[in-house]
Amino acid sequence: MIEQRRILATAIPGPKSLALGQRKTAAVSAAVGTGLPVYIEAAADGILRDIDGNQLIDFGSGIAVTSVGNGNQRIIDAVSRQIADFTHTCFMVTPYEEYVAVAEELAALTPGDHEKRSALFNSGAEAVENAIKVARSATGRQAVVAFDHAYHGRTNLTMGLTAKNMPYKHRFGPFASEIHRVPMAYPYRWPTGADRCLEEAFEEFVALVHAQIGEDNTAAVIIEPIQGEGGFIVPPDGFLTKVAQYCRDNGIVFIADEVQSGFCRTGDWFASDHEGVVPDLITTAKGIAGGLPLAAVTGRAELMDAVHVGGLGGTYGGNPVACVAALAAIETMREDDLNAAARAIEDTLTPRLKELADRTGRIGEIRGRGAMLAIELVSDQGAKTPDPALTAAVNKACHARGLVTLTCGTFGNVFRFLPPLTIAPELLTEGMDILDEAFDAALG
């Protein structure tokens, strides 16, 4: 077991990581970037250990994937048993109980008490793409509505849904047709002020769908209840409820993309639970299986069963090893009450972020819920001018001090905090101390 403490044995990155980086350059496409080029050999809970013996505090969780922590014994035991039994048959050829058990858990955990069905895939992008397929098949309509600042994946269809050009869409078009974009309810940057964001954003959404698409042509509206790569944007309370009701009133499928926000990350099983919103379809991945590739579309039985037999699936979708990892991860979340752990992380980080904002004057907004928090950096509080240069400098300074941090945002000026839900409280505190030092270093 890795001791849960930070160790700086070398500079970051160390000589062995630098040497392995040269091998990467020679063997791996230059298009595959890395945020922090240290090569990890072991990890447990809130610590990553690299090949140079450095131990880094993990505030990223592999982008919200290892929510139950690396080294989770339930997952290790379940995966070991499953590998010894069999690793793959393809569920579409000869099925197995593990896939069914995951679908049963999803039916029980996702919002709503209606009858549900699930289909399993490998990645969040696959889940989103298949949710669109379901919506189009069930409604007989084609148009799909997505929001500004959205991120839904890197496949051709999901790139079309994603709002940000660089690095996700640049020179990869043309994209799938019948995708339409509307403004996101972004309180911090709403032109007439945060207090008017809810009503005006909803009214603009309704007007644009009516005038430019037509309700009867719209198959689905897809939204992240808390936007991820776009900057952890949290819409005002009531916005999701209004959009979901509008969809119900017009026979439109309401899709909640909970790939990043699902599975206890926000202090609820799903971010939709915060407002009691019940999506027609919900997409999940990332934190579902403790680091193994698994994703799902879960939704109303009449929608999921509307697709013809054979219309959903994939060779590796619902791989049995990934399924048992998901069952073990869900057991951990339930038995160890990781929703409470996420809320405790918020209670620890938020006061420190407020102190940092007051001290530096460079944080325009602190937002998020649970262990899905962010700060938006600006050079001018009044003008709210995005400051990607400061964001990059602080990120670099954190890395040099042994703290794994992530940036995001349409304007490249947002820090996102996604620690494992099992991280030790003292590592959270030390991580915030490092963030303070990094700001001081970046600001000179």
C-alpha positions as CSV (number, residue, x, y, z in Angstrom):
1,M,0.0,0.0,0.0
2,I,1.3,3.4,-0.9
3,E,1.8,5.8,2.0
4,Q,-0.6,8.7,1.7
5,R,1.9,11.5,1.6
6,R,3.6,13.7,-1.0
7,I,7.2,13.0,-1.8
8,L,9.4,15.0,-4.1
9,A,12.4,12.8,-4.8
10,T,13.4,14.6,-8.0
11,A,12.4,17.6,-10.0
12,I,9.0,17.2,-11.7
13,P,9.3,15.5,-14.2
14,G,12.3,13.4,-13.1
15,P,15.0,11.9,-15.2
16,K,13.3,8.5,-15.8
17,S,10.1,10.2,-16.8
18,L,12.1,12.5,-19.2
19,A,13.7,9.5,-20.7
20,L,10.4,7.7,-21.1
21,G,9.0,10.9,-22.7
22,Q,11.6,10.5,-25.4
23,R,10.4,7.0,-26.1
24,K,6.8,8.4,-26.2
25,T,7.8,11.0,-28.8
26,A,9.3,8.3,-31.0
27,A,6.4,5.9,-30.7
28,V,3.1,7.7,-29.9
29,S,1.3,10.2,-32.1
30,A,2.2,13.8,-31.3
31,A,-1.6,14.5,-31.4
32,V,-1.9,12.7,-28.0
33,G,-1.0,15.3,-25.5
34,T,-0.2,15.0,-21.8
35,G,-0.8,17.6,-19.2
36,L,1.9,16.5,-16.8
37,P,4.6,14.2,-18.3
38,V,5.4,12.1,-15.3
39,Y,5.0,8.4,-15.8
40,I,3.0,6.6,-13.1
41,E,4.0,3.2,-11.8
42,A,1.6,2.9,-8.9
43,A,-1.3,4.7,-7.2
44,A,-3.6,4.5,-4.2
45,D,-6.4,6.8,-3.2
46,G,-5.1,10.3,-3.3
47,I,-1.5,9.6,-4.3
48,L,0.2,8.9,-7.6
49,R,3.7,7.5,-7.6
50,D,5.9,8.0,-10.6
51,I,8.9,6.0,-11.9
52,D,11.3,8.4,-10.3
53,G,9.9,7.8,-6.8
54,N,7.9,11.1,-6.6
55,Q,4.5,10.8,-4.9
56,L,2.0,13.4,-6.2
57,I,-1.3,14.5,-4.7
58,D,-4.0,13.7,-7.1
59,F,-6.6,16.4,-7.6
60,G,-7.7,15.0,-11.0
61,S,-8.8,11.4,-10.6
62,G,-7.9,10.7,-14.2
63,I,-10.6,13.3,-15.1
64,A,-13.2,12.1,-12.5
65,V,-12.6,8.4,-13.2
66,T,-11.0,7.0,-10.1
67,S,-13.6,8.4,-7.8
68,V,-13.4,5.3,-5.5
69,G,-9.6,5.6,-5.5
70,N,-6.9,3.6,-7.1
71,G,-6.1,0.4,-5.2
72,N,-9.7,-0.2,-4.1
73,Q,-9.7,-3.7,-2.7
74,R,-13.3,-4.5,-3.7
75,I,-12.4,-3.8,-7.3
76,I,-9.1,-5.6,-7.2
77,D,-10.8,-8.7,-5.8
78,A,-13.7,-8.6,-8.2
79,V,-11.6,-8.1,-11.3
80,S,-9.1,-10.8,-10.2
81,R,-11.9,-13.3,-9.9
82,Q,-13.5,-12.4,-13.2
83,I,-10.2,-12.5,-15.1
84,A,-9.7,-16.0,-13.8
85,D,-13.2,-17.0,-15.0
86,F,-13.3,-15.3,-18.4
87,T,-12.3,-12.0,-19.9
88,H,-14.7,-11.7,-22.9
89,T,-17.3,-13.4,-24.9
90,C,-19.2,-10.4,-26.4
91,F,-22.6,-9.9,-24.8
92,M,-24.2,-9.9,-28.2
93,V,-22.8,-13.4,-28.9
94,T,-23.1,-15.3,-25.6
95,P,-24.3,-13.0,-22.7
96,Y,-23.4,-13.2,-19.0
97,E,-24.9,-12.1,-15.7
98,E,-22.4,-9.3,-14.9
99,Y,-23.8,-7.1,-17.7
100,V,-27.4,-7.7,-16.5
101,A,-26.4,-6.9,-12.9
102,V,-24.9,-3.5,-13.9
103,A,-28.1,-2.7,-15.8
104,E,-30.1,-3.6,-12.7
105,E,-28.0,-1.3,-10.6
106,L,-28.4,1.6,-13.1
107,A,-32.2,1.1,-13.1
108,A,-32.2,1.4,-9.3
109,L,-29.8,4.3,-9.0
110,T,-30.6,6.7,-11.8
111,P,-33.3,9.3,-11.2
112,G,-37.0,8.3,-11.5
113,D,-39.0,5.3,-10.5
114,H,-40.3,4.5,-14.0
115,E,-39.4,1.2,-15.8
116,K,-35.9,1.5,-17.3
117,R,-33.5,-0.2,-19.6
118,S,-29.8,0.2,-20.2
119,A,-27.2,-0.6,-22.9
120,L,-23.5,-0.7,-22.0
121,F,-20.6,0.8,-24.0
122,N,-16.9,1.7,-23.6
123,S,-16.7,5.5,-23.4
124,G,-18.8,8.6,-22.6
125,A,-18.7,9.6,-26.3
126,E,-20.1,6.2,-27.3
127,A,-22.9,6.5,-24.7
128,V,-23.8,10.0,-25.9
129,E,-23.8,8.9,-29.5
130,N,-26.1,6.0,-28.8
131,A,-28.4,8.1,-26.7
132,I,-28.9,10.3,-29.8
133,K,-29.6,7.2,-31.8
134,V,-32.2,6.1,-29.3
135,A,-33.9,9.5,-29.3
136,R,-34.0,9.7,-33.1
137,S,-35.4,6.2,-33.5
138,A,-38.0,6.6,-30.8
139,T,-39.3,9.9,-32.0
140,G,-38.8,9.7,-35.7
141,R,-37.3,13.1,-35.6
142,Q,-33.8,14.2,-36.4
143,A,-32.8,17.5,-34.9
144,V,-30.7,17.6,-31.7
145,V,-30.2,20.7,-29.5
146,A,-27.0,21.2,-27.5
147,F,-25.7,24.1,-25.5
148,D,-22.8,26.6,-25.6
149,H,-19.7,25.5,-23.7
150,A,-20.9,21.8,-24.0
151,Y,-18.5,18.9,-24.2
152,H,-19.9,15.6,-25.2
153,G,-17.0,13.7,-26.8
154,R,-14.6,13.2,-29.7
155,T,-16.5,11.0,-32.2
156,N,-17.9,12.7,-35.3
157,L,-21.4,13.1,-33.9
158,T,-20.2,14.1,-30.4
159,M,-17.7,16.6,-31.8
160,G,-20.7,18.2,-33.5
161,L,-22.4,18.4,-30.1
162,T,-19.2,19.8,-28.4
163,A,-18.9,23.5,-28.5
164,K,-15.1,24.1,-28.2
165,N,-13.1,24.2,-31.3
166,M,-9.5,23.7,-30.1
167,P,-8.4,21.1,-29.5
168,Y,-11.5,19.0,-30.1
169,K,-13.0,20.0,-33.4
170,H,-10.2,21.9,-35.3
171,R,-9.9,20.7,-38.9
172,F,-11.9,17.5,-38.2
173,G,-15.1,18.5,-40.0
174,P,-17.5,18.2,-41.6
175,F,-19.6,17.1,-38.6
176,A,-22.9,15.3,-38.4
177,S,-25.9,17.3,-39.5
178,E,-29.1,18.4,-37.7
179,I,-27.2,19.6,-34.6
180,H,-28.3,23.0,-33.3
181,R,-26.7,25.1,-30.5
182,V,-28.4,27.4,-28.0
183,P,-26.9,29.6,-25.2
184,M,-26.1,28.0,-21.9
185,A,-27.5,29.5,-18.7
186,Y,-24.1,30.7,-17.4
187,P,-24.8,33.0,-14.5
188,Y,-21.3,34.5,-14.1
189,R,-21.2,35.6,-17.8
190,W,-24.9,36.2,-18.5
191,P,-25.0,39.6,-20.3
192,T,-27.7,41.2,-18.2
193,G,-26.5,39.7,-14.9
194,A,-26.8,36.5,-12.9
195,D,-30.2,37.4,-11.4
196,R,-31.8,37.5,-14.8
197,C,-30.0,34.4,-16.2
198,L,-32.6,31.8,-15.4
199,E,-35.6,33.3,-17.1
200,E,-33.8,34.9,-20.0
201,A,-31.7,31.8,-20.8
202,F,-34.8,29.6,-20.8
203,E,-36.8,32.1,-22.9
204,E,-34.0,32.3,-25.4
205,F,-33.8,28.6,-25.6
206,V,-37.5,28.2,-26.2
207,A,-37.5,31.0,-28.8
208,L,-34.6,29.6,-30.8
209,V,-35.9,26.0,-30.9
210,H,-39.3,27.3,-32.1
211,A,-38.0,29.7,-34.7
212,Q,-34.9,27.9,-36.1
213,I,-35.8,24.2,-35.6
214,G,-39.4,23.6,-34.8
215,E,-40.5,21.6,-31.8
216,D,-42.0,18.8,-33.9
217,N,-38.6,18.4,-35.6
218,T,-36.6,18.1,-32.4
219,A,-35.7,14.6,-31.3
220,A,-33.6,15.5,-28.2
221,V,-32.2,18.2,-26.0
222,I,-28.9,17.2,-24.4
223,I,-27.3,19.0,-21.5
224,E,-24.7,18.4,-18.8
225,P,-26.3,19.2,-15.5
226,I,-23.0,20.7,-14.6
227,Q,-20.9,21.3,-17.6
228,G,-17.5,19.7,-17.6
229,E,-14.8,20.7,-20.0
230,G,-16.7,23.9,-20.8
231,G,-15.8,25.2,-17.3
232,F,-17.8,23.5,-14.6
233,I,-20.7,25.8,-15.4
234,V,-23.6,25.4,-13.0
235,P,-26.9,26.6,-14.4
236,P,-29.2,28.5,-11.9
237,D,-31.5,26.3,-9.9
238,G,-34.7,25.8,-11.9
239,F,-33.1,25.8,-15.3
240,L,-32.9,22.1,-15.7
241,T,-36.4,21.7,-14.4
242,K,-37.8,24.1,-16.9
243,V,-35.9,22.5,-19.8
244,A,-37.0,19.0,-18.8
245,Q,-40.7,20.1,-18.5
246,Y,-40.5,21.9,-21.9
247,C,-39.2,18.7,-23.5
248,R,-42.0,16.6,-21.9
249,D,-44.6,19.1,-23.1
250,N,-43.3,18.9,-26.7
251,G,-42.5,15.2,-27.0
252,I,-38.7,15.8,-27.0
253,V,-36.3,13.4,-25.4
254,F,-34.4,15.1,-22.5
255,I,-30.9,13.7,-22.2
256,A,-28.7,14.4,-19.2
257,D,-25.1,13.8,-19.9
258,E,-23.7,12.8,-16.5
259,V,-20.5,11.3,-17.8
260,Q,-18.4,13.5,-15.6
261,S,-20.9,14.5,-12.9
262,G,-22.4,11.1,-12.1
263,F,-21.7,8.5,-9.4
264,C,-21.4,10.6,-6.2
265,R,-19.1,13.3,-7.8
266,T,-21.4,16.2,-6.8
267,G,-22.6,14.8,-3.5
268,D,-25.6,13.1,-5.0
269,W,-25.6,9.9,-7.0
270,F,-26.3,12.1,-10.1
271,A,-26.2,15.9,-10.5
272,S,-29.7,15.8,-11.8
273,D,-30.8,14.7,-8.3
274,H,-30.1,18.2,-7.0
275,E,-33.2,19.6,-8.6
276,G,-35.1,16.3,-8.6
277,V,-34.9,16.3,-12.4
278,V,-35.8,13.0,-14.1
279,P,-34.1,12.7,-17.5
280,D,-35.7,10.5,-20.2
281,L,-32.2,9.2,-21.0
282,I,-29.0,9.5,-18.9
283,T,-25.5,8.9,-20.1
284,T,-22.8,7.7,-17.7
285,A,-19.1,6.6,-17.8
286,K,-15.9,7.9,-16.1
287,G,-16.6,7.1,-12.4
288,I,-18.8,4.1,-13.0
289,A,-16.1,1.4,-13.0
290,G,-13.1,2.6,-11.0
291,G,-10.9,3.2,-14.0
292,L,-12.0,0.4,-16.3
293,P,-13.6,1.4,-19.6
294,L,-17.4,1.2,-19.2
295,A,-20.2,3.5,-20.2
296,A,-24.0,3.3,-20.3
297,V,-27.2,4.8,-21.6
298,T,-30.1,4.3,-19.2
299,G,-33.6,5.5,-19.9
300,R,-37.3,5.0,-20.1
301,A,-38.1,1.5,-21.2
302,E,-40.4,2.6,-24.1
303,L,-37.5,4.7,-25.5
304,M,-34.7,2.2,-25.1
305,D,-36.9,-0.7,-26.5
306,A,-38.0,1.4,-29.5
307,V,-34.7,0.6,-31.3
308,H,-34.8,-2.4,-33.6
309,V,-33.0,-5.6,-32.3
310,G,-29.3,-5.3,-33.1
311,G,-29.4,-1.5,-33.3
312,L,-27.4,-1.0,-30.1
313,G,-24.3,-2.7,-29.0
314,G,-20.6,-3.1,-29.7
315,T,-17.9,-5.8,-29.5
316,Y,-16.5,-4.7,-26.1
317,G,-19.5,-2.9,-24.7
318,G,-20.2,-4.2,-21.2
319,N,-17.0,-6.3,-21.0
320,P,-17.4,-8.6,-18.0
321,V,-14.2,-7.4,-16.3
322,A,-15.4,-3.8,-16.5
323,C,-18.8,-4.8,-15.3
324,V,-17.6,-6.5,-12.1
325,A,-15.4,-3.4,-11.5
326,A,-18.5,-1.3,-11.8
327,L,-20.5,-3.5,-9.4
328,A,-17.6,-3.2,-6.9
329,A,-17.3,0.5,-7.4
330,I,-21.0,1.0,-6.8
331,E,-20.8,-1.2,-3.7
332,T,-18.0,1.1,-2.4
333,M,-20.0,4.2,-3.1
334,R,-23.0,2.8,-1.3
335,E,-21.3,1.2,1.7
336,D,-18.8,3.9,2.3
337,D,-21.3,6.7,1.6
338,L,-19.1,8.5,-0.9
339,N,-21.9,11.1,-1.5
340,A,-21.1,12.3,2.0
341,A,-17.4,12.2,1.3
342,A,-18.0,14.4,-1.8
343,R,-19.9,16.9,0.3
344,A,-17.1,16.9,2.9
345,I,-14.6,17.6,0.2
346,E,-16.6,20.6,-0.8
347,D,-16.7,21.8,2.8
348,T,-12.9,21.6,3.0
349,L,-12.1,23.2,-0.3
350,T,-14.6,26.0,-0.6
351,P,-13.5,28.1,2.4
352,R,-9.9,27.8,1.2
353,L,-10.9,28.9,-2.3
354,K,-12.8,31.9,-0.9
355,E,-9.7,32.9,1.1
356,L,-7.6,32.6,-2.0
357,A,-10.1,34.7,-4.0
358,D,-10.1,37.4,-1.4
359,R,-6.3,37.5,-1.2
360,T,-5.5,37.5,-4.9
361,G,-8.4,39.3,-6.5
362,R,-8.0,37.1,-9.5
363,I,-10.8,34.6,-9.0
364,G,-14.0,35.7,-10.7
365,E,-16.2,32.9,-9.4
366,I,-16.0,29.7,-7.3
367,R,-18.6,27.2,-8.5
368,G,-19.6,23.6,-8.5
369,R,-20.9,21.0,-6.0
370,G,-19.4,18.3,-4.0
371,A,-16.0,17.1,-5.3
372,M,-16.7,18.8,-8.7
373,L,-15.5,22.3,-8.0
374,A,-13.9,25.1,-10.1
375,I,-12.5,28.6,-10.0
376,E,-12.6,30.9,-13.0
377,L,-9.5,33.2,-13.2
378,V,-9.8,36.7,-14.5
379,S,-7.4,39.6,-15.0
380,D,-10.0,42.2,-14.2
381,Q,-12.9,41.5,-11.8
382,G,-15.1,44.2,-13.3
383,A,-14.7,43.3,-16.9
384,K,-14.4,39.6,-16.1
385,T,-11.6,39.3,-18.6
386,P,-10.5,35.6,-18.9
387,D,-6.9,35.0,-17.8
388,P,-5.7,31.8,-19.5
389,A,-2.0,32.8,-19.0
390,L,-2.3,33.0,-15.2
391,T,-4.3,29.7,-15.3
392,A,-1.5,28.0,-17.2
393,A,1.2,29.5,-14.9
394,V,-0.6,28.4,-11.7
395,N,-1.1,24.9,-13.2
396,K,2.6,24.6,-14.0
397,A,3.6,25.8,-10.5
398,C,1.2,23.2,-8.9
399,H,2.7,20.4,-11.0
400,A,6.3,21.4,-10.1
401,R,5.3,21.1,-6.4
402,G,3.8,17.7,-6.8
403,L,0.0,18.5,-7.1
404,V,-1.8,17.1,-10.1
405,T,-4.3,19.8,-11.2
406,L,-6.5,20.2,-14.3
407,T,-7.6,23.2,-16.2
408,C,-10.6,23.6,-18.5
409,G,-13.1,26.1,-19.8
410,T,-14.0,27.6,-23.2
411,F,-11.6,30.4,-22.6
412,G,-8.9,28.2,-20.9
413,N,-9.1,30.1,-17.6
414,V,-10.8,27.6,-15.3
415,F,-9.2,25.3,-12.7
416,R,-11.3,22.2,-11.9
417,F,-10.9,20.1,-8.8
418,L,-11.7,16.4,-9.0
419,P,-10.0,14.6,-6.2
420,P,-10.8,11.0,-5.5
421,L,-13.7,10.8,-3.1
422,T,-11.5,8.6,-0.9
423,I,-8.7,11.1,-0.5
424,A,-7.3,11.7,3.0
425,P,-8.4,15.1,4.5
426,E,-4.8,16.0,5.2
427,L,-3.9,15.6,1.5
428,L,-6.8,18.0,0.6
429,T,-5.4,20.6,3.0
430,E,-1.8,20.1,1.7
431,G,-3.1,20.4,-1.8
432,M,-4.7,23.7,-1.0
433,D,-1.5,24.9,0.6
434,I,0.3,24.1,-2.6
435,L,-2.3,26.0,-4.7
436,D,-1.7,29.0,-2.5
437,E,2.0,28.8,-3.1
438,A,1.4,28.3,-6.9
439,F,-0.7,31.5,-7.1
440,D,2.0,33.4,-5.2
441,A,4.7,32.1,-7.6
442,A,2.6,32.8,-10.7
443,L,1.7,36.3,-9.6
444,G,5.3,37.1,-8.6
